[in-house]
Amino acid sequence: MTPYGYPSDQYHCLLDEQPYYLVPHRLLPQEESVEDLIVNPSCWFSWHGPLPADKGWRTAFAEYLCPSQWMVWVDDPASQTIWPYWVGEEYANFLSNLAPGYPVSSEISPKMKCVLMTAGILIRLGWHAWRRRQWQEQIASCAEAFRCGYVNAGGVLPALHVGSLRRYYRYHVRTGDYALGDSQVPSRFIAHNEPVARFFHHQLAPIVSDIARTTVKPSYAYMAAYQSGARLERHTDRPQCEYSVSLCLDATPEPVAQSWWPIQLDNQDGQLKVWQFLGDSLFYRGCAIPHSRETLPEGYTSTSLLFHYVDESFDGELA
């Protein structure tokens, strides 16, 4: 159980525990004095009732997340993603007096302000216009780079969820819930289409579509927790991996900057090493670009979430 009573084996991103020690510090906003905050009009407080239809249809696999009557769903107006946050007693006492679209009139501690702004629950006036503009610029840049078959991007997954996913998968690896080894790498713990990964898998589909400049659908997700001595031989992927995302989720020892275990891509210009920060997402054409990783040194681990997609017209098996 977590300090606030949420089961460790069930996925949750509890506001009262944030900023969690597994959230990379570079993803947290710098302390600043912000006035005129409002509750994000795109939020939905679960204690007001079930998610409206325009939000609920985008929450595939949410039934596998930790159930709670105290959740805030944050709908990103730019990326078309929707993210859940769980609320404990401290944050419930504060948020239950507020409503989406209304200003924050009561006093708020600097820590709570930081957490709620990082989650996108509290926003500045004019935030929606800024967010759409910022996202359009990022997507345009990524889409242009992806014409070569790959691009590494940060900020795709919300900061607090990066920390919560690290906690969740560490717990399940430690308790032996995942198989060790597959036909490709004997020394990695793996989970094929693990339900929590599928939730994030489906959330990222609109982003992959925007970057690939086509309409995609999810095929399958794969969690890979590489152990010391793991090596990924040079290969290309099967047809279900036409568009892939390799999310650099975790590493030990804790990286000071980028992870020390890059993924290697072979393109027309030769071999390229892609170094990722925790939370970075590498978008690449897995069927077209050979990729590999060298041997992971003794005493090191590395965990990735692999999300695979195909064109909407793909009629083969998706698993």
N, C-alpha and C positions, 0 to 999 in steps of 0.2 A: 504493500500500500504506500502511496505517496503521503507526504505530511498532511495533506488536506483530505485524505480518505479515498482518493481515486485509485483503483487497482493498477498496479504496475504493469500487468500483462495486457491491459487494454489501452489503445492509443487515445491520448488527450493532450491538449495544449492549454494548460491551466494558467490563466492570467495571474492568479495569486502567487504562483511560483516563479514568475518572470521578473527581470531577465535571468533566465536559467543559466547556470554556469557552462552549459554546453552550447550556448548561442555564441558564435564567433563575434568578438567585440567589434570587429570592423563593420558588422551588419547593423549595429545599434546606432541610433542617432546621437549626435553630440548634444550635450546639455545646452539648452537655450531657453530664454524666457519667451513664451508664446502666449499672447492674449487673444481674446475673441475666439476661443475654441467652440466648436459645435459638435454635436453627435452626428456622425456620418449618416446622411439620409439613406445611404445604400445598405445600412446595417439592418439586421432583423434580430430582435430579442425573442428568444424562444418562449419566455414566460408570457409573451403577448399572444401566443397561439402557434399553430403549425406554420412552416415556411409557406409563403405565397407560391402559387404555381410558377411564376416567372423565375423563382429562385430554386424551388424544390426539384424541378426536372434536371437540374445540373448537379445533383448530389449523389450520383451513382456510387454505390458501395458505402455510403455513409452509415448504413445499418451495422457495419462492422466496427465503427468507432465506439468509444466509451459512451453508453447512453446517459443522458442527463437532461433534466428539465431546465437547467441553467446554462444556456449557451448563447453566444452571440455569433451570428453569421455575417461576415463582411464580404459584400459583393463588390469586386473590383470593376469599376465602369470601363476601364481601358482594356484589360486582358481577358475579360469575360470569365474569369475564375471566381470562385466563391469559397471562402475559408472559414472554418469553425474555430471558435475559442470557448473554452470552458470557464465557468465563473464560480469561484469559491465565496465564502462568507464575506470577506473583506470587500471584494469587488462587487458582490451582489448588493451590499448595503449602499454602495455609491451609485451603481448603474440603475438600480430599481427606481430611483427618483428621477431618471432622465428618459428622454424619448428621442428617437432618430429625427434629425432635422432641427432640434432645438438647441439653444446655447447652453453652455455649462455655467451654471450660476453659483454652485457651491464650491467651497475650497477643495483643492486637490493637491496631494503631496507631489513633489518632484518625481519620485519613483513611479507613482501611479500614472502621472501624466506621460512619462516616457514610455511605459508599457502600453497604455491605451493608444498613444500616437503611433508607436511601432506597429501595433496590430491594425491600425487604420480605423479604430472605433471613434477616436476623437481626431478631428481634422481642423485645419485652418480654413478661414473663409477663402473661397476661390480654389480650394484643393482639387476639386474634380477637373476643372479646366487645366490646371497645371499637370495633373496626373495623365490625362489623355495626351497632352502635348509631349510630355516626357516619354511616355510609352511609345507613341508613334515614331519619335526620333530613334529610340532604341531598336524597335522592330525594323524600321527601314534600314538601319545600319546592319543589323543581323541578317536580314534577308539578302542584302547586297553581298555580304561576305559568304553567305551560304551557297551562292551560285557556284563556288568552288567545291562545295560538298561538305563543308563543316564550318562551324563557328562556335566559339566558347562564350557564354554569357553569364553574367551575375545577376542577382536580384530577381530570378524567376520564381523561386520559392520564398514565401515570407520568412523573415528572419527568425521569428519565434518558433515556427514549425521546423526549421532546421535543427534547433536544439532539442525539440520534443521528439523528433524522429530519431535523433542520435540516442536519446535515452531509451526509447522504445525498442530499437533493434539491438542495442547493447544488452538489454535485459533478456531478450529472447535467445540471443546467441549464448549468453552466459548460462542460461538455464537449460540449454541443450534442446531447444525446440526446433532447430533447423538441421537438416542433413549436412554432413561434412563431405564435400567432394561431389563432382559430377564428371561427365565424360571429357570435359575440357580442362578443368583445373581440379586436381585432387585435394588441394589444401585451401578450399574456400567453403564457408557455410553458405548454403543457397536456399532460396525460397521462390518457387515459381508461382506467379499469380497470387501471391500473398494478399489477402483482402485489403489491408491498409494501404499497401503499395498501389493497389488498383484504384483506390480513391484518388490518390495524387496523380496516377497515370491518366485518368480521365480528365482531371482538372487541367492538365497541361496540353490537352489535345488542341484547343483553339490557338494556343501559342505556337505549337508546331505547325499548324496550318498557316498562320501568318508568316512564319519564317520561311517555310518551304514554298509559299505562294501557291498552295493547292489545298484542297480539302482532304484531311486525313481522318482515319478512325483508329482507335487503339487496337493493337493485336494482343500483346502480352507484356507483363512486367516481370522483372527478375531482380531479387535482392542478392547481392554477392558480397560477403564479408571475407575478404582475403586475409589469410594468415601468413606468418613468416615462411619464406621459401616458395610462395605462390609465384607462378609464372604463366602469363597468358601468351600462348604461341600466336604467331602471325596468322590471321584468318580473315575471311569475309563472312558475313552473316547470311542466314537463310531468308527466303522471300518475305517472311513476316516482319523483317527488320529494315524495311525500305527507308524509313526515317527513324533514327534512334536518338535517345537522350541518355547520356551517362552523367548522372548527378553525383558529384563528389560529396558524399555525406559525412564521412567520419574517417579519422586516422588516429593512430597512437604510435609514438608519443604525439602530443598535441602540436600541430604545426605552428610555427611562429608566423609564417606567411603562407605561401602556397604549399600544397602537399608535395612530398619528396618523391612520389611515385607516379610519374607522368604516363599518360596513354600515348602510344606512338601511332601515327597515321602515315601511310605511304600514299603519296599522291604523285602527280606528274612532275613535281619539282624535287622529288626525293622523300626521305623520311623526316617527319616533323614530330617533335615532342610537344605535347600540350600539357602545361602545368596548370593545375586548378587550385583555387582557394576552396575551402570547405563551403558548400552551398552553391558552387558554380555548376552550370549545366553545359555540357558539350553536346551540341546538335550535329549529327553527322549522318551521311548516307552509308549505313552499315553494310549494305549489299555490294556497294561499289568501291568502297575504300578499305583496303586491308589495314588491320589494326592489331596492336599487340601491347604487352607490357613486359618489361624485363623482370628478373627475379626480385621479389620483395625481400629486403634484408632481414636478418635475424633481429628479433625484438620489435618489429614493426607490424602494424596491421593497417588495412585500408578497406573501407566499405563504400560500395556504390549502389545506387538504385538505377536500374536499367529499364527505360521505358521505350517500347517499340511501337511503331505505327506503320500503317499502310495507306495507300490511296483509297478513297471512299469506294472506288469501283472494284477493289480487290475482292475476289470471290472464293479464295482459298481458305484453309483452316486458319484460325486466328490464334490458337494456343501455342 
